[in-house]
Amino acid sequence: MRSLPLVFVVFFLLLYVPPVRSGQNLYIRQAFSTCWRMKGACKIQCDKKELYHILCDSSRVCCLESKNLPILVG
């Protein structure tokens, strides 16, 4: 019975995956965080020279330079 809590602790430690915010994964994440035909970037807030175009997910927007915005027809 003494080994049962130890087994649970080891099991839960093996399931835990710490978030990675640096290193090579940062560059891979930036490559996949592009939007609108790889011309924009998903950010929380757009820079002064950029314009909001579409939503990337629930917390980030797709920021594009004005020259890369699609032409509106209609």
N, CA, C and O atoms as a GROMACS GRO file, in nm:
protein
  296
    1MET      N    1   0.081  -0.119   0.000
    1MET     CA    2   0.000   0.000   0.000
    1MET      C    3   0.086   0.127   0.000
    1MET      O    4   0.040   0.232  -0.043
    2ARG      N    5   0.209   0.117   0.048
    2ARG     CA    6   0.294   0.235   0.051
    2ARG      C    7   0.338   0.275  -0.089
    2ARG      O    8   0.361   0.394  -0.115
    3SER      N    9   0.350   0.180  -0.176
    3SER     CA   10   0.399   0.211  -0.310
    3SER      C   11   0.290   0.270  -0.400
    3SER      O   12   0.322   0.330  -0.503
    4LEU      N   13   0.165   0.254  -0.364
    4LEU     CA   14   0.056   0.305  -0.447
    4LEU      C   15   0.060   0.457  -0.462
    4LEU      O   16   0.048   0.505  -0.575
    5PRO      N   17   0.077   0.536  -0.355
    5PRO     CA   18   0.088   0.682  -0.374
    5PRO      C   19   0.211   0.720  -0.457
    5PRO      O   20   0.206   0.815  -0.536
    6LEU      N   21   0.319   0.647  -0.440
    6LEU     CA   22   0.438   0.674  -0.518
    6LEU      C   23   0.414   0.649  -0.666
    6LEU      O   24   0.462   0.724  -0.752
    7VAL      N   25   0.341   0.544  -0.696
    7VAL     CA   26   0.308   0.513  -0.836
    7VAL      C   27   0.222   0.625  -0.895
    7VAL      O   28   0.243   0.664  -1.009
    8PHE      N   29   0.126   0.676  -0.818
    8PHE     CA   30   0.042   0.786  -0.867
    8PHE      C   31   0.122   0.912  -0.891
    8PHE      O   32   0.100   0.982  -0.990
    9VAL      N   33   0.214   0.943  -0.802
    9VAL     CA   34   0.296   1.062  -0.818
    9VAL      C   35   0.383   1.050  -0.943
    9VAL      O   36   0.392   1.145  -1.020
   10VAL      N   37   0.445   0.938  -0.962
   10VAL     CA   38   0.528   0.917  -1.082
   10VAL      C   39   0.443   0.923  -1.207
   10VAL      O   40   0.484   0.980  -1.308
   11PHE      N   41   0.326   0.864  -1.203
   11PHE     CA   42   0.236   0.865  -1.318
   11PHE      C   43   0.195   1.007  -1.355
   11PHE      O   44   0.198   1.043  -1.473
   12PHE      N   45   0.158   1.090  -1.258
   12PHE     CA   46   0.117   1.227  -1.287
   12PHE      C   47   0.235   1.313  -1.331
   12PHE      O   48   0.217   1.403  -1.413
   13LEU      N   49   0.354   1.288  -1.280
   13LEU     CA   50   0.472   1.361  -1.326
   13LEU      C   51   0.507   1.326  -1.470
   13LEU      O   52   0.555   1.412  -1.544
   14LEU      N   53   0.484   1.205  -1.509
   14LEU     CA   54   0.510   1.166  -1.648
   14LEU      C   55   0.407   1.226  -1.744
   14LEU      O   56   0.439   1.250  -1.860
   15LEU      N   57   0.287   1.251  -1.697
   15LEU     CA   58   0.184   1.311  -1.782
   15LEU      C   59   0.202   1.462  -1.800
   15LEU      O   60   0.155   1.518  -1.899
   16TYR      N   61   0.271   1.526  -1.707
   16TYR     CA   62   0.288   1.670  -1.712
   16TYR      C   63   0.388   1.709  -1.820
   16TYR      O   64   0.502   1.661  -1.820
   17VAL      N   65   0.345   1.795  -1.911
   17VAL     CA   66   0.434   1.847  -2.016
   17VAL      C   67   0.447   1.996  -1.994
   17VAL      O   68   0.349   2.069  -2.012
   18PRO      N   69   0.564   2.045  -1.957
   18PRO     CA   70   0.580   2.188  -1.932
   18PRO      C   71   0.572   2.267  -2.062
   18PRO      O   72   0.615   2.219  -2.166
   19PRO      N   73   0.516   2.389  -2.057
   19PRO     CA   74   0.509   2.473  -2.178
   19PRO      C   75   0.648   2.518  -2.219
   19PRO      O   76   0.730   2.557  -2.136
   20VAL      N   77   0.673   2.514  -2.348
   20VAL     CA   78   0.803   2.555  -2.402
   20VAL      C   79   0.787   2.691  -2.466
   20VAL      O   80   0.706   2.707  -2.558
   21ARG      N   81   0.862   2.789  -2.421
   21ARG     CA   82   0.849   2.925  -2.472
   21ARG      C   83   0.980   2.977  -2.531
   21ARG      O   84   0.987   3.094  -2.568
   22SER      N   85   1.080   2.895  -2.541
   22SER     CA   86   1.206   2.942  -2.595
   22SER      C   87   1.271   2.832  -2.677
   22SER      O   88   1.219   2.721  -2.687
   23GLY      N   89   1.384   2.864  -2.734
   23GLY     CA   90   1.457   2.764  -2.811
   23GLY      C   91   1.404   2.748  -2.951
   23GLY      O   92   1.342   2.839  -3.007
   24GLN      N   93   1.429   2.633  -3.007
   24GLN     CA   94   1.392   2.606  -3.145
   24GLN      C   95   1.242   2.604  -3.166
   24GLN      O   96   1.195   2.640  -3.274
   25ASN      N   97   1.165   2.564  -3.066
   25ASN     CA   98   1.020   2.560  -3.079
   25ASN      C   99   0.961   2.698  -3.100
   25ASN      O  100   0.854   2.710  -3.161
   26LEU      N  101   1.026   2.803  -3.052
   26LEU     CA  102   0.978   2.939  -3.072
   26LEU      C  103   0.977   2.974  -3.221
   26LEU      O  104   0.882   3.036  -3.269
   27TYR      N  105   1.080   2.935  -3.293
   27TYR     CA  106   1.087   2.963  -3.436
   27TYR      C  107   0.985   2.882  -3.514
   27TYR      O  108   0.927   2.932  -3.610
   28ILE      N  109   0.963   2.760  -3.474
   28ILE     CA  110   0.862   2.677  -3.540
   28ILE      C  111   0.724   2.736  -3.515
   28ILE      O  112   0.640   2.739  -3.605
   29ARG      N  113   0.700   2.782  -3.394
   29ARG     CA  114   0.571   2.842  -3.360
   29ARG      C  115   0.546   2.968  -3.441
   29ARG      O  116   0.434   2.992  -3.486
   30GLN      N  117   0.649   3.050  -3.460
   30GLN     CA  118   0.633   3.172  -3.538
   30GLN      C  119   0.605   3.140  -3.683
   30GLN      O  120   0.529   3.212  -3.748
   31ALA      N  121   0.664   3.034  -3.735
   31ALA     CA  122   0.640   2.997  -3.874
   31ALA      C  123   0.496   2.955  -3.895
   31ALA      O  124   0.438   2.982  -4.000
   32PHE      N  125   0.437   2.888  -3.796
   32PHE     CA  126   0.299   2.844  -3.810
   32PHE      C  127   0.198   2.946  -3.762
   32PHE      O  128   0.077   2.923  -3.773
   33SER      N  129   0.242   3.058  -3.709
   33SER     CA  130   0.148   3.160  -3.662
   33SER      C  131   0.125   3.268  -3.768
   33SER      O  132   0.088   3.380  -3.735
   34THR      N  133   0.146   3.234  -3.893
   34THR     CA  134   0.118   3.328  -4.000
   34THR      C  135  -0.028   3.312  -4.043
   34THR      O  136  -0.091   3.211  -4.016
   35CYS      N  137  -0.078   3.413  -4.111
   35CYS     CA  138  -0.216   3.408  -4.156
   35CYS      C  139  -0.227   3.480  -4.291
   35CYS      O  140  -0.131   3.542  -4.337
   36TRP      N  141  -0.340   3.471  -4.351
   36TRP     CA  142  -0.373   3.533  -4.478
   36TRP      C  143  -0.265   3.514  -4.583
   36TRP      O  144  -0.194   3.606  -4.622
   37ARG      N  145  -0.256   3.389  -4.626
   37ARG     CA  146  -0.163   3.349  -4.732
   37ARG      C  147  -0.018   3.381  -4.696
   37ARG      O  148   0.060   3.421  -4.783
   38MET      N  149   0.017   3.362  -4.572
   38MET     CA  150   0.154   3.381  -4.520
   38MET      C  151   0.202   3.526  -4.531
   38MET      O  152   0.322   3.551  -4.526
   39LYS      N  153   0.109   3.620  -4.545
   39LYS     CA  154   0.147   3.762  -4.554
   39LYS      C  155   0.124   3.836  -4.424
   39LYS      O  156   0.177   3.945  -4.405
   40GLY      N  157   0.047   3.779  -4.335
   40GLY     CA  158   0.017   3.843  -4.208
   40GLY      C  159   0.074   3.765  -4.091
   40GLY      O  160   0.133   3.658  -4.109
   41ALA      N  161   0.055   3.819  -3.972
   41ALA     CA  162   0.102   3.754  -3.851
   41ALA      C  163  -0.008   3.758  -3.746
   41ALA      O  164  -0.077   3.859  -3.731
   42CYS      N  165  -0.024   3.649  -3.674
   42CYS     CA  166  -0.123   3.642  -3.566
   42CYS      C  167  -0.063   3.705  -3.442
   42CYS      O  168   0.040   3.660  -3.391
   43LYS      N  169  -0.128   3.810  -3.394
   43LYS     CA  170  -0.080   3.884  -3.277
   43LYS      C  171  -0.197   3.918  -3.187
   43LYS      O  172  -0.313   3.909  -3.227
   44ILE      N  173  -0.165   3.957  -3.065
   44ILE     CA  174  -0.270   4.001  -2.972
   44ILE      C  175  -0.316   4.140  -3.010
   44ILE      O  176  -0.435   4.170  -3.001
   45GLN      N  177  -0.224   4.226  -3.052
   45GLN     CA  178  -0.257   4.362  -3.093
   45GLN      C  179  -0.168   4.401  -3.211
   45GLN      O  180  -0.049   4.373  -3.211
   46CYS      N  181  -0.227   4.465  -3.311
   46CYS     CA  182  -0.152   4.504  -3.430
   46CYS      C  183  -0.064   4.626  -3.402
   46CYS      O  184  -0.094   4.708  -3.316
   47ASP      N  185   0.046   4.636  -3.478
   47ASP     CA  186   0.134   4.752  -3.468
   47ASP      C  187   0.065   4.873  -3.533
   47ASP      O  188  -0.043   4.861  -3.590
   48LYS      N  189   0.128   4.989  -3.524
   48LYS     CA  190   0.069   5.110  -3.580
   48LYS      C  191   0.058   5.105  -3.732
   48LYS      O  192  -0.037   5.159  -3.789
   49LYS      N  193   0.153   5.040  -3.798
   49LYS     CA  194   0.152   5.035  -3.945
   49LYS      C  195   0.068   4.921  -3.999
   49LYS      O  196   0.050   4.911  -4.120
   50GLU      N  197   0.017   4.836  -3.912
   50GLU     CA  198  -0.060   4.720  -3.955
   50GLU      C  199  -0.209   4.741  -3.931
   50GLU      O  200  -0.250   4.822  -3.848
   51LEU      N  201  -0.290   4.666  -4.007
   51LEU     CA  202  -0.435   4.672  -3.994
   51LEU      C  203  -0.488   4.533  -3.961
   51LEU      O  204  -0.434   4.432  -4.005
   52TYR      N  205  -0.595   4.530  -3.883
   52TYR     CA  206  -0.662   4.406  -3.847
   52TYR      C  207  -0.742   4.357  -3.967
   52TYR      O  208  -0.812   4.435  -4.032
   53HIS      N  209  -0.731   4.227  -3.998
   53HIS     CA  210  -0.806   4.173  -4.112
   53HIS      C  211  -0.905   4.066  -4.068
   53HIS      O  212  -1.025   4.083  -4.089
   54ILE      N  213  -0.859   3.956  -4.010
   54ILE     CA  214  -0.947   3.847  -3.966
   54ILE      C  215  -0.899   3.798  -3.830
   54ILE      O  216  -0.794   3.840  -3.782
   55LEU      N  217  -0.977   3.710  -3.769
   55LEU     CA  218  -0.938   3.650  -3.642
   55LEU      C  219  -0.855   3.524  -3.667
   55LEU      O  220  -0.888   3.444  -3.755
   56CYS      N  221  -0.748   3.507  -3.591
   56CYS     CA  222  -0.669   3.384  -3.598
   56CYS      C  223  -0.729   3.279  -3.504
   56CYS      O  224  -0.749   3.164  -3.544
   57ASP      N  225  -0.757   3.317  -3.382
   57ASP     CA  226  -0.826   3.234  -3.285
   57ASP      C  227  -0.903   3.326  -3.191
   57ASP      O  228  -0.926   3.442  -3.224
   58SER      N  229  -0.940   3.278  -3.077
   58SER     CA  230  -1.025   3.360  -2.990
   58SER      C  231  -0.951   3.477  -2.924
   58SER      O  232  -1.016   3.570  -2.875
   59SER      N  233  -0.818   3.475  -2.923
   59SER     CA  234  -0.747   3.583  -2.855
   59SER      C  235  -0.651   3.660  -2.944
   59SER      O  236  -0.596   3.761  -2.901
   60ARG      N  237  -0.629   3.615  -3.068
   60ARG     CA  238  -0.532   3.682  -3.154
   60ARG      C  239  -0.598   3.721  -3.287
   60ARG      O  240  -0.691   3.656  -3.334
   61VAL      N  241  -0.548   3.830  -3.345
   61VAL     CA  242  -0.599   3.879  -3.472
   61VAL      C  243  -0.491   3.870  -3.578
   61VAL      O  244  -0.372   3.865  -3.547
   62CYS      N  245  -0.532   3.867  -3.704
   62CYS     CA  246  -0.439   3.863  -3.815
   62CYS      C  247  -0.405   4.006  -3.855
   62CYS      O  248  -0.493   4.081  -3.897
   63CYS      N  249  -0.280   4.044  -3.840
   63CYS     CA  250  -0.236   4.180  -3.870
   63CYS      C  251  -0.162   4.182  -4.003
   63CYS      O  252  -0.068   4.105  -4.026
   64LEU      N  253  -0.206   4.271  -4.091
   64LEU     CA  254  -0.148   4.284  -4.226
   64LEU      C  255  -0.106   4.427  -4.250
   64LEU      O  256  -0.164   4.521  -4.196
   65GLU      N  257  -0.004   4.443  -4.332
   65GLU     CA  258   0.030   4.576  -4.381
   65GLU      C  259  -0.075   4.615  -4.484
   65GLU      O  260  -0.136   4.528  -4.546
   66SER      N  261  -0.097   4.743  -4.502
   66SER     CA  262  -0.204   4.788  -4.591
   66SER      C  263  -0.183   4.744  -4.735
   66SER      O  264  -0.280   4.725  -4.807
   67LYS      N  265  -0.059   4.728  -4.779
   67LYS     CA  266  -0.034   4.686  -4.917
   67LYS      C  267  -0.070   4.540  -4.940
   67LYS      O  268  -0.089   4.499  -5.054
   68ASN      N  269  -0.079   4.459  -4.833
   68ASN     CA  270  -0.112   4.318  -4.846
   68ASN      C  271  -0.259   4.286  -4.823
   68ASN      O  272  -0.300   4.170  -4.831
   69LEU      N  273  -0.340   4.388  -4.795
   69LEU     CA  274  -0.483   4.365  -4.775
   69LEU      C  275  -0.548   4.323  -4.905
   69LEU      O  276  -0.509   4.371  -5.012
   70PRO      N  277  -0.646   4.234  -4.897
   70PRO     CA  278  -0.716   4.193  -5.020
   70PRO      C  279  -0.801   4.306  -5.076
   70PRO      O  280  -0.846   4.393  -5.002
   71ILE      N  281  -0.820   4.304  -5.205
   71ILE     CA  282  -0.902   4.406  -5.272
   71ILE      C  283  -1.049   4.373  -5.249
   71ILE      O  284  -1.094   4.261  -5.275
   72LEU      N  285  -1.123   4.470  -5.200
   72LEU     CA  286  -1.266   4.450  -5.175
   72LEU      C  287  -1.343   4.478  -5.303
   72LEU      O  288  -1.326   4.583  -5.365
   73VAL      N  289  -1.427   4.384  -5.342
   73VAL     CA  290  -1.507   4.397  -5.463
   73VAL      C  291  -1.653   4.402  -5.421
   73VAL      O  292  -1.697   4.321  -5.339
   74GLY      N  293  -1.727   4.495  -5.476
   74GLY     CA  294  -1.869   4.492  -5.447
   74GLY      C  295  -1.925   4.620  -5.415
   74GLY      O  296  -2.044   4.630  -5.388
   0.00000   0.00000   0.00000
